[in-house]
């Protein structure tokens, strides 16, 4: 069974929440930083609002991130490599 793809609004909302939680900021705090209502912030995170480019720019500034980070899914960001594993020094043929 294949999963139904997320709407752009839902994907943005999930990413916004992920970034906000990562920075230990509440919806109320981020809304205040951005000059928005907390209820609007909640609707964006739930994928129920369609924020303007200006609102997205303001949210990115409130999170102190580049606006592009709002559109990069977490799973596509570089991951840390476990540095405790030895690097193979074998010959390349």
PDB file as gemmi writes it, atoms N, CA and C in Angstrom:
CRYST1    1.000    1.000    1.000  90.00  90.00  90.00 P 1                      
ATOM      1  N   UNK A   1       0.843  -1.172   0.000  1.00  0.00           N  
ATOM      2  CA  UNK A   1       0.000   0.000   0.000  1.00  0.00           C  
ATOM      3  C   UNK A   1       0.895   1.244   0.000  1.00  0.00           C  
ATOM      4  N   UNK A   2       0.699   2.143  -0.944  1.00  0.00           N  
ATOM      5  CA  UNK A   2       1.526   3.340  -1.012  1.00  0.00           C  
ATOM      6  C   UNK A   2       0.924   4.455  -0.173  1.00  0.00           C  
ATOM      7  N   UNK A   3       1.809   5.280   0.357  1.00  0.00           N  
ATOM      8  CA  UNK A   3       1.364   6.412   1.159  1.00  0.00           C  
ATOM      9  C   UNK A   3       0.946   7.550   0.246  1.00  0.00           C  
ATOM     10  N   UNK A   4      -0.085   8.255   0.646  1.00  0.00           N  
ATOM     11  CA  UNK A   4      -0.521   9.437  -0.082  1.00  0.00           C  
ATOM     12  C   UNK A   4       0.474  10.556   0.211  1.00  0.00           C  
ATOM     13  N   UNK A   5       0.974  11.241  -0.824  1.00  0.00           N  
ATOM     14  CA  UNK A   5       1.944  12.307  -0.576  1.00  0.00           C  
ATOM     15  C   UNK A   5       1.318  13.446   0.227  1.00  0.00           C  
ATOM     16  N   UNK A   6       2.143  14.081   1.054  1.00  0.00           N  
ATOM     17  CA  UNK A   6       1.679  15.211   1.856  1.00  0.00           C  
ATOM     18  C   UNK A   6       1.416  16.413   0.965  1.00  0.00           C  
ATOM     19  N   UNK A   7       0.430  17.184   1.335  1.00  0.00           N  
ATOM     20  CA  UNK A   7       0.200  18.449   0.629  1.00  0.00           C  
ATOM     21  C   UNK A   7       1.362  19.382   0.959  1.00  0.00           C  
ATOM     22  N   UNK A   8       1.619  20.354   0.110  1.00  0.00           N  
ATOM     23  CA  UNK A   8       2.703  21.302   0.419  1.00  0.00           C  
ATOM     24  C   UNK A   8       2.488  22.010   1.754  1.00  0.00           C  
ATOM     25  N   UNK A   9       1.239  22.334   2.076  1.00  0.00           N  
ATOM     26  CA  UNK A   9       0.953  23.007   3.340  1.00  0.00           C  
ATOM     27  C   UNK A   9       1.262  22.104   4.533  1.00  0.00           C  
ATOM     28  N   UNK A  10       0.893  20.826   4.432  1.00  0.00           N  
ATOM     29  CA  UNK A  10       1.141  19.884   5.526  1.00  0.00           C  
ATOM     30  C   UNK A  10       2.641  19.648   5.699  1.00  0.00           C  
ATOM     31  N   UNK A  11       3.360  19.482   4.579  1.00  0.00           N  
ATOM     32  CA  UNK A  11       4.807  19.271   4.643  1.00  0.00           C  
ATOM     33  C   UNK A  11       5.501  20.484   5.272  1.00  0.00           C  
ATOM     34  N   UNK A  12       5.080  21.675   4.873  1.00  0.00           N  
ATOM     35  CA  UNK A  12       5.644  22.897   5.452  1.00  0.00           C  
ATOM     36  C   UNK A  12       5.347  22.965   6.943  1.00  0.00           C  
ATOM     37  N   UNK A  13       4.121  22.655   7.315  1.00  0.00           N  
ATOM     38  CA  UNK A  13       3.736  22.698   8.726  1.00  0.00           C  
ATOM     39  C   UNK A  13       4.552  21.742   9.578  1.00  0.00           C  
ATOM     40  N   UNK A  14       4.748  20.537   9.078  1.00  0.00           N  
ATOM     41  CA  UNK A  14       5.554  19.554   9.815  1.00  0.00           C  
ATOM     42  C   UNK A  14       6.993  20.028   9.955  1.00  0.00           C  
ATOM     43  N   UNK A  15       7.529  20.595   8.878  1.00  0.00           N  
ATOM     44  CA  UNK A  15       8.911  21.083   8.908  1.00  0.00           C  
ATOM     45  C   UNK A  15       9.050  22.262   9.861  1.00  0.00           C  
ATOM     46  N   UNK A  16       8.080  23.182   9.838  1.00  0.00           N  
ATOM     47  CA  UNK A  16       8.106  24.329  10.735  1.00  0.00           C  
ATOM     48  C   UNK A  16       8.089  23.870  12.185  1.00  0.00           C  
ATOM     49  N   UNK A  17       7.226  22.929  12.495  1.00  0.00           N  
ATOM     50  CA  UNK A  17       7.148  22.422  13.862  1.00  0.00           C  
ATOM     51  C   UNK A  17       8.460  21.748  14.254  1.00  0.00           C  
ATOM     52  N   UNK A  18       9.007  20.961  13.351  1.00  0.00           N  
ATOM     53  CA  UNK A  18      10.271  20.274  13.621  1.00  0.00           C  
ATOM     54  C   UNK A  18      11.379  21.283  13.957  1.00  0.00           C  
ATOM     55  N   UNK A  19      11.486  22.336  13.162  1.00  0.00           N  
ATOM     56  CA  UNK A  19      12.513  23.350  13.393  1.00  0.00           C  
ATOM     57  C   UNK A  19      12.264  24.108  14.694  1.00  0.00           C  
ATOM     58  N   UNK A  20      11.010  24.412  14.964  1.00  0.00           N  
ATOM     59  CA  UNK A  20      10.665  25.146  16.189  1.00  0.00           C  
ATOM     60  C   UNK A  20      10.997  24.320  17.429  1.00  0.00           C  
ATOM     61  N   UNK A  21      10.612  23.046  17.420  1.00  0.00           N  
ATOM     62  CA  UNK A  21      10.869  22.162  18.558  1.00  0.00           C  
ATOM     63  C   UNK A  21      12.377  21.947  18.730  1.00  0.00           C  
ATOM     64  N   UNK A  22      13.082  21.808  17.616  1.00  0.00           N  
ATOM     65  CA  UNK A  22      14.540  21.635  17.642  1.00  0.00           C  
ATOM     66  C   UNK A  22      15.218  22.791  18.370  1.00  0.00           C  
ATOM     67  N   UNK A  23      14.643  23.988  18.253  1.00  0.00           N  
ATOM     68  CA  UNK A  23      15.203  25.174  18.895  1.00  0.00           C  
ATOM     69  C   UNK A  23      14.570  25.453  20.259  1.00  0.00           C  
ATOM     70  N   UNK A  24      13.730  24.528  20.721  1.00  0.00           N  
ATOM     71  CA  UNK A  24      13.065  24.649  22.031  1.00  0.00           C  
ATOM     72  C   UNK A  24      12.276  25.947  22.162  1.00  0.00           C  
ATOM     73  N   UNK A  25      11.520  26.264  21.114  1.00  0.00           N  
ATOM     74  CA  UNK A  25      10.696  27.468  21.101  1.00  0.00           C  
ATOM     75  C   UNK A  25       9.227  27.036  21.071  1.00  0.00           C  
ATOM     76  N   UNK A  26       8.398  27.653  21.883  1.00  0.00           N  
ATOM     77  CA  UNK A  26       6.970  27.344  21.859  1.00  0.00           C  
ATOM     78  C   UNK A  26       6.305  28.087  20.698  1.00  0.00           C  
ATOM     79  N   UNK A  27       5.104  27.645  20.347  1.00  0.00           N  
ATOM     80  CA  UNK A  27       4.347  28.357  19.317  1.00  0.00           C  
ATOM     81  C   UNK A  27       4.139  29.807  19.740  1.00  0.00           C  
ATOM     82  N   UNK A  28       3.842  30.000  21.003  1.00  0.00           N  
ATOM     83  CA  UNK A  28       3.605  31.347  21.535  1.00  0.00           C  
ATOM     84  C   UNK A  28       4.846  32.225  21.354  1.00  0.00           C  
ATOM     85  N   UNK A  29       6.020  31.682  21.690  1.00  0.00           N  
ATOM     86  CA  UNK A  29       7.266  32.450  21.557  1.00  0.00           C  
ATOM     87  C   UNK A  29       7.549  32.804  20.096  1.00  0.00           C  
ATOM     88  N   UNK A  30       7.410  31.820  19.212  1.00  0.00           N  
ATOM     89  CA  UNK A  30       7.675  32.084  17.801  1.00  0.00           C  
ATOM     90  C   UNK A  30       6.672  33.081  17.237  1.00  0.00           C  
ATOM     91  N   UNK A  31       5.422  32.938  17.612  1.00  0.00           N  
ATOM     92  CA  UNK A  31       4.392  33.878  17.152  1.00  0.00           C  
ATOM     93  C   UNK A  31       4.726  35.296  17.602  1.00  0.00           C  
ATOM     94  N   UNK A  32       5.178  35.429  18.833  1.00  0.00           N  
ATOM     95  CA  UNK A  32       5.538  36.749  19.352  1.00  0.00           C  
ATOM     96  C   UNK A  32       6.737  37.327  18.599  1.00  0.00           C  
ATOM     97  N   UNK A  33       7.750  36.501  18.358  1.00  0.00           N  
ATOM     98  CA  UNK A  33       8.926  36.946  17.603  1.00  0.00           C  
ATOM     99  C   UNK A  33       8.549  37.432  16.212  1.00  0.00           C  
ATOM    100  N   UNK A  34       7.529  36.795  15.640  1.00  0.00           N  
ATOM    101  CA  UNK A  34       7.143  37.073  14.254  1.00  0.00           C  
ATOM    102  C   UNK A  34       6.008  38.078  14.128  1.00  0.00           C  
ATOM    103  N   UNK A  35       5.447  38.490  15.248  1.00  0.00           N  
ATOM    104  CA  UNK A  35       4.325  39.420  15.193  1.00  0.00           C  
ATOM    105  C   UNK A  35       3.070  38.778  14.638  1.00  0.00           C  
ATOM    106  N   UNK A  36       2.884  37.483  14.932  1.00  0.00           N  
ATOM    107  CA  UNK A  36       1.722  36.731  14.453  1.00  0.00           C  
ATOM    108  C   UNK A  36       0.915  36.230  15.646  1.00  0.00           C  
ATOM    109  N   UNK A  37      -0.298  35.812  15.389  1.00  0.00           N  
ATOM    110  CA  UNK A  37      -1.113  35.187  16.421  1.00  0.00           C  
ATOM    111  C   UNK A  37      -0.702  33.725  16.582  1.00  0.00           C  
ATOM    112  N   UNK A  38      -0.738  33.215  17.815  1.00  0.00           N  
ATOM    113  CA  UNK A  38      -0.406  31.819  18.059  1.00  0.00           C  
ATOM    114  C   UNK A  38      -1.347  30.893  17.313  1.00  0.00           C  
ATOM    115  N   UNK A  39      -2.599  31.282  17.184  1.00  0.00           N  
ATOM    116  CA  UNK A  39      -3.564  30.446  16.471  1.00  0.00           C  
ATOM    117  C   UNK A  39      -3.203  30.309  14.990  1.00  0.00           C  
ATOM    118  N   UNK A  40      -2.653  31.377  14.401  1.00  0.00           N  
ATOM    119  CA  UNK A  40      -2.200  31.304  13.005  1.00  0.00           C  
ATOM    120  C   UNK A  40      -1.011  30.358  12.900  1.00  0.00           C  
ATOM    121  N   UNK A  41      -0.097  30.447  13.867  1.00  0.00           N  
ATOM    122  CA  UNK A  41       1.068  29.558  13.905  1.00  0.00           C  
ATOM    123  C   UNK A  41       0.602  28.106  13.992  1.00  0.00           C  
ATOM    124  N   UNK A  42      -0.389  27.856  14.810  1.00  0.00           N  
ATOM    125  CA  UNK A  42      -0.938  26.510  14.965  1.00  0.00           C  
ATOM    126  C   UNK A  42      -1.554  26.014  13.661  1.00  0.00           C  
ATOM    127  N   UNK A  43      -2.262  26.887  12.963  1.00  0.00           N  
ATOM    128  CA  UNK A  43      -2.883  26.506  11.691  1.00  0.00           C  
ATOM    129  C   UNK A  43      -1.827  26.210  10.622  1.00  0.00           C  
ATOM    130  N   UNK A  44      -0.734  26.970  10.627  1.00  0.00           N  
ATOM    131  CA  UNK A  44       0.349  26.702   9.668  1.00  0.00           C  
ATOM    132  C   UNK A  44       0.945  25.326   9.953  1.00  0.00           C  
ATOM    133  N   UNK A  45       1.254  25.059  11.220  1.00  0.00           N  
ATOM    134  CA  UNK A  45       1.853  23.773  11.586  1.00  0.00           C  
ATOM    135  C   UNK A  45       0.927  22.600  11.295  1.00  0.00           C  
ATOM    136  N   UNK A  46      -0.359  22.820  11.375  1.00  0.00           N  
ATOM    137  CA  UNK A  46      -1.330  21.757  11.099  1.00  0.00           C  
ATOM    138  C   UNK A  46      -1.595  21.584   9.603  1.00  0.00           C  
ATOM    139  N   UNK A  47      -1.019  22.465   8.798  1.00  0.00           N  
ATOM    140  CA  UNK A  47      -1.224  22.387   7.353  1.00  0.00           C  
ATOM    141  C   UNK A  47      -2.560  22.942   6.918  1.00  0.00           C  
ATOM    142  N   UNK A  48      -3.166  23.767   7.764  1.00  0.00           N  
ATOM    143  CA  UNK A  48      -4.485  24.321   7.476  1.00  0.00           C  
ATOM    144  C   UNK A  48      -4.436  25.745   6.937  1.00  0.00           C  
ATOM    145  N   UNK A  49      -3.249  26.343   6.959  1.00  0.00           N  
ATOM    146  CA  UNK A  49      -3.097  27.706   6.453  1.00  0.00           C  
ATOM    147  C   UNK A  49      -2.138  27.682   5.272  1.00  0.00           C  
ATOM    148  N   UNK A  50      -2.266  28.662   4.429  1.00  0.00           N  
ATOM    149  CA  UNK A  50      -1.407  28.797   3.258  1.00  0.00           C  
ATOM    150  C   UNK A  50      -0.660  30.126   3.406  1.00  0.00           C  
ATOM    151  N   UNK A  51       0.466  30.112   4.156  1.00  0.00           N  
ATOM    152  CA  UNK A  51       1.149  31.372   4.460  1.00  0.00           C  
ATOM    153  C   UNK A  51       1.740  32.032   3.210  1.00  0.00           C  
ATOM    154  N   UNK A  52       1.782  33.345   3.241  1.00  0.00           N  
ATOM    155  CA  UNK A  52       2.368  34.117   2.144  1.00  0.00           C  
ATOM    156  C   UNK A  52       3.887  34.013   2.197  1.00  0.00           C  
ATOM    157  N   UNK A  53       4.535  34.433   1.136  1.00  0.00           N  
ATOM    158  CA  UNK A  53       5.987  34.459   1.100  1.00  0.00           C  
ATOM    159  C   UNK A  53       6.523  35.380   2.200  1.00  0.00           C  
ATOM    160  N   UNK A  54       5.843  36.479   2.426  1.00  0.00           N  
ATOM    161  CA  UNK A  54       6.247  37.401   3.484  1.00  0.00           C  
ATOM    162  C   UNK A  54       6.170  36.719   4.844  1.00  0.00           C  
ATOM    163  N   UNK A  55       5.103  35.952   5.083  1.00  0.00           N  
ATOM    164  CA  UNK A  55       4.964  35.232   6.354  1.00  0.00           C  
ATOM    165  C   UNK A  55       6.070  34.191   6.509  1.00  0.00           C  
ATOM    166  N   UNK A  56       6.409  33.496   5.429  1.00  0.00           N  
ATOM    167  CA  UNK A  56       7.474  32.496   5.484  1.00  0.00           C  
ATOM    168  C   UNK A  56       8.817  33.147   5.786  1.00  0.00           C  
ATOM    169  N   UNK A  57       9.056  34.293   5.183  1.00  0.00           N  
ATOM    170  CA  UNK A  57      10.292  35.026   5.442  1.00  0.00           C  
ATOM    171  C   UNK A  57      10.354  35.445   6.916  1.00  0.00           C  
ATOM    172  N   UNK A  58       9.240  35.905   7.451  1.00  0.00           N  
ATOM    173  CA  UNK A  58       9.164  36.320   8.845  1.00  0.00           C  
ATOM    174  C   UNK A  58       9.381  35.132   9.779  1.00  0.00           C  
ATOM    175  N   UNK A  59       8.804  33.977   9.440  1.00  0.00           N  
ATOM    176  CA  UNK A  59       8.997  32.768  10.254  1.00  0.00           C  
ATOM    177  C   UNK A  59      10.459  32.338  10.256  1.00  0.00           C  
ATOM    178  N   UNK A  60      11.091  32.369   9.098  1.00  0.00           N  
ATOM    179  CA  UNK A  60      12.509  31.997   9.004  1.00  0.00           C  
ATOM    180  C   UNK A  60      13.360  32.943   9.858  1.00  0.00           C  
ATOM    181  N   UNK A  61      13.060  34.226   9.798  1.00  0.00           N  
ATOM    182  CA  UNK A  61      13.796  35.197  10.607  1.00  0.00           C  
ATOM    183  C   UNK A  61      13.571  34.928  12.094  1.00  0.00           C  
ATOM    184  N   UNK A  62      12.334  34.587  12.464  1.00  0.00           N  
ATOM    185  CA  UNK A  62      12.027  34.290  13.862  1.00  0.00           C  
ATOM    186  C   UNK A  62      12.752  33.052  14.374  1.00  0.00           C  
ATOM    187  N   UNK A  63      12.999  32.108  13.476  1.00  0.00           N  
ATOM    188  CA  UNK A  63      13.735  30.893  13.837  1.00  0.00           C  
ATOM    189  C   UNK A  63      15.245  31.065  13.647  1.00  0.00           C  
ATOM    190  N   UNK A  64      15.643  32.202  13.067  1.00  0.00           N  
ATOM    191  CA  UNK A  64      17.051  32.508  12.785  1.00  0.00           C  
ATOM    192  C   UNK A  64      17.667  31.449  11.860  1.00  0.00           C  
ATOM    193  N   UNK A  65      16.945  31.167  10.775  1.00  0.00           N  
ATOM    194  CA  UNK A  65      17.397  30.192   9.774  1.00  0.00           C  
ATOM    195  C   UNK A  65      17.211  30.799   8.384  1.00  0.00           C  
ATOM    196  N   UNK A  66      17.919  30.271   7.392  1.00  0.00           N  
ATOM    197  CA  UNK A  66      17.641  30.706   6.018  1.00  0.00           C  
ATOM    198  C   UNK A  66      16.246  30.209   5.613  1.00  0.00           C  
ATOM    199  N   UNK A  67      15.546  30.977   4.825  1.00  0.00           N  
ATOM    200  CA  UNK A  67      14.190  30.607   4.425  1.00  0.00           C  
ATOM    201  C   UNK A  67      14.166  29.245   3.723  1.00  0.00           C  
ATOM    202  N   UNK A  68      15.237  28.915   3.026  1.00  0.00           N  
ATOM    203  CA  UNK A  68      15.294  27.640   2.311  1.00  0.00           C  
ATOM    204  C   UNK A  68      15.188  26.439   3.249  1.00  0.00           C  
ATOM    205  N   UNK A  69      15.599  26.593   4.508  1.00  0.00           N  
ATOM    206  CA  UNK A  69      15.516  25.490   5.472  1.00  0.00           C  
ATOM    207  C   UNK A  69      14.070  25.058   5.728  1.00  0.00           C  
ATOM    208  N   UNK A  70      13.126  25.948   5.465  1.00  0.00           N  
ATOM    209  CA  UNK A  70      11.716  25.590   5.653  1.00  0.00           C  
ATOM    210  C   UNK A  70      11.254  24.570   4.618  1.00  0.00           C  
ATOM    211  N   UNK A  71      11.992  24.454   3.515  1.00  0.00           N  
ATOM    212  CA  UNK A  71      11.566  23.598   2.421  1.00  0.00           C  
ATOM    213  C   UNK A  71      12.413  22.342   2.245  1.00  0.00           C  
ATOM    214  N   UNK A  72      13.380  22.142   3.118  1.00  0.00           N  
ATOM    215  CA  UNK A  72      14.247  20.968   3.037  1.00  0.00           C  
ATOM    216  C   UNK A  72      13.738  19.933   4.031  1.00  0.00           C  
ATOM    217  N   UNK A  73      13.198  18.826   3.545  1.00  0.00           N  
ATOM    218  CA  UNK A  73      12.737  17.786   4.476  1.00  0.00           C  
ATOM    219  C   UNK A  73      13.892  17.282   5.324  1.00  0.00           C  
ATOM    220  N   UNK A  74      13.617  16.960   6.565  1.00  0.00           N  
ATOM    221  CA  UNK A  74      14.643  16.525   7.509  1.00  0.00           C  
ATOM    222  C   UNK A  74      15.437  15.343   6.985  1.00  0.00           C  
ATOM    223  N   UNK A  75      14.778  14.382   6.348  1.00  0.00           N  
ATOM    224  CA  UNK A  75      15.476  13.178   5.891  1.00  0.00           C  
ATOM    225  C   UNK A  75      16.459  13.446   4.761  1.00  0.00           C  
ATOM    226  N   UNK A  76      16.402  14.611   4.116  1.00  0.00           N  
ATOM    227  CA  UNK A  76      17.340  14.890   3.036  1.00  0.00           C  
ATOM    228  C   UNK A  76      18.519  15.739   3.503  1.00  0.00           C  
ATOM    229  N   UNK A  77      18.496  16.165   4.752  1.00  0.00           N  
ATOM    230  CA  UNK A  77      19.609  16.933   5.265  1.00  0.00           C  
ATOM    231  C   UNK A  77      20.768  15.998   5.583  1.00  0.00           C  
ATOM    232  N   UNK A  78      21.997  16.494   5.486  1.00  0.00           N  
ATOM    233  CA  UNK A  78      23.147  15.644   5.783  1.00  0.00           C  
ATOM    234  C   UNK A  78      23.070  15.084   7.199  1.00  0.00           C  
ATOM    235  N   UNK A  79      23.443  13.841   7.326  1.00  0.00           N  
ATOM    236  CA  UNK A  79      23.452  13.196   8.639  1.00  0.00           C  
ATOM    237  C   UNK A  79      24.879  12.999   9.085  1.00  0.00           C  
ATOM    238  N   UNK A  80      25.071  12.960  10.388  1.00  0.00           N  
ATOM    239  CA  UNK A  80      26.402  12.731  10.934  1.00  0.00           C  
ATOM    240  C   UNK A  80      26.792  11.277  10.746  1.00  0.00           C  
ATOM    241  N   UNK A  81      28.027  11.077  10.454  1.00  0.00           N  
ATOM    242  CA  UNK A  81      28.552   9.728  10.291  1.00  0.00           C  
ATOM    243  C   UNK A  81      29.123   9.289  11.626  1.00  0.00           C  
ATOM    244  N   UNK A  82      28.873   8.044  11.995  1.00  0.00           N  
ATOM    245  CA  UNK A  82      29.403   7.511  13.235  1.00  0.00           C  
ATOM    246  C   UNK A  82      30.915   7.386  13.096  1.00  0.00           C  
ATOM    247  N   UNK A  83      31.647   8.230  13.794  1.00  0.00           N  
ATOM    248  CA  UNK A  83      33.100   8.278  13.629  1.00  0.00           C  
ATOM    249  C   UNK A  83      33.822   7.168  14.383  1.00  0.00           C  
ATOM    250  N   UNK A  84      33.106   6.308  15.089  1.00  0.00           N  
ATOM    251  CA  UNK A  84      33.765   5.231  15.814  1.00  0.00           C  
ATOM    252  C   UNK A  84      34.020   4.014  14.933  1.00  0.00           C  
ATOM    253  N   UNK A  85      33.462   3.992  13.744  1.00  0.00           N  
ATOM    254  CA  UNK A  85      33.680   2.873  12.840  1.00  0.00           C  
ATOM    255  C   UNK A  85      34.980   3.093  12.074  1.00  0.00           C  
ATOM    256  N   UNK A  86      35.819   2.055  11.995  1.00  0.00           N  
ATOM    257  CA  UNK A  86      37.093   2.209  11.286  1.00  0.00           C  
ATOM    258  C   UNK A  86      36.870   2.400   9.786  1.00  0.00           C  
ATOM    259  N   UNK A  87      37.746   3.163   9.188  1.00  0.00           N  
ATOM    260  CA  UNK A  87      37.697   3.391   7.754  1.00  0.00           C  
ATOM    261  C   UNK A  87      38.527   2.298   7.088  1.00  0.00           C  
ATOM    262  N   UNK A  88      37.969   1.674   6.087  1.00  0.00           N  
ATOM    263  CA  UNK A  88      38.676   0.625   5.370  1.00  0.00           C  
ATOM    264  C   UNK A  88      39.845   1.231   4.603  1.00  0.00           C  
ATOM    265  N   UNK A  89      40.991   0.607   4.724  1.00  0.00           N  
ATOM    266  CA  UNK A  89      42.182   1.089   4.027  1.00  0.00           C  
ATOM    267  C   UNK A  89      42.587   0.120   2.913  1.00  0.00           C  
ATOM    268  N   UNK A  90      41.612  -0.660   2.451  1.00  0.00           N  
ATOM    269  CA  UNK A  90      41.880  -1.633   1.394  1.00  0.00           C  
ATOM    270  C   UNK A  90      42.203  -0.972   0.068  1.00  0.00           C  
ATOM    271  N   UNK A  91      42.712  -1.755  -0.838  1.00  0.00           N  
ATOM    272  CA  UNK A  91      43.072  -1.263  -2.172  1.00  0.00           C  
ATOM    273  C   UNK A  91      41.837  -1.158  -3.056  1.00  0.00           C  
ATOM    274  N   UNK A  92      41.814  -0.166  -3.874  1.00  0.00           N  
ATOM    275  CA  UNK A  92      40.751   0.003  -4.855  1.00  0.00           C  
ATOM    276  C   UNK A  92      41.217  -0.652  -6.136  1.00  0.00           C  
ATOM    277  N   UNK A  93      40.414  -1.511  -6.701  1.00  0.00           N  
ATOM    278  CA  UNK A  93      40.818  -2.222  -7.923  1.00  0.00           C  
ATOM    279  C   UNK A  93      40.045  -1.745  -9.103  1.00  0.00           C  
TER     280      UNK A  93                                                      
END                                                                             
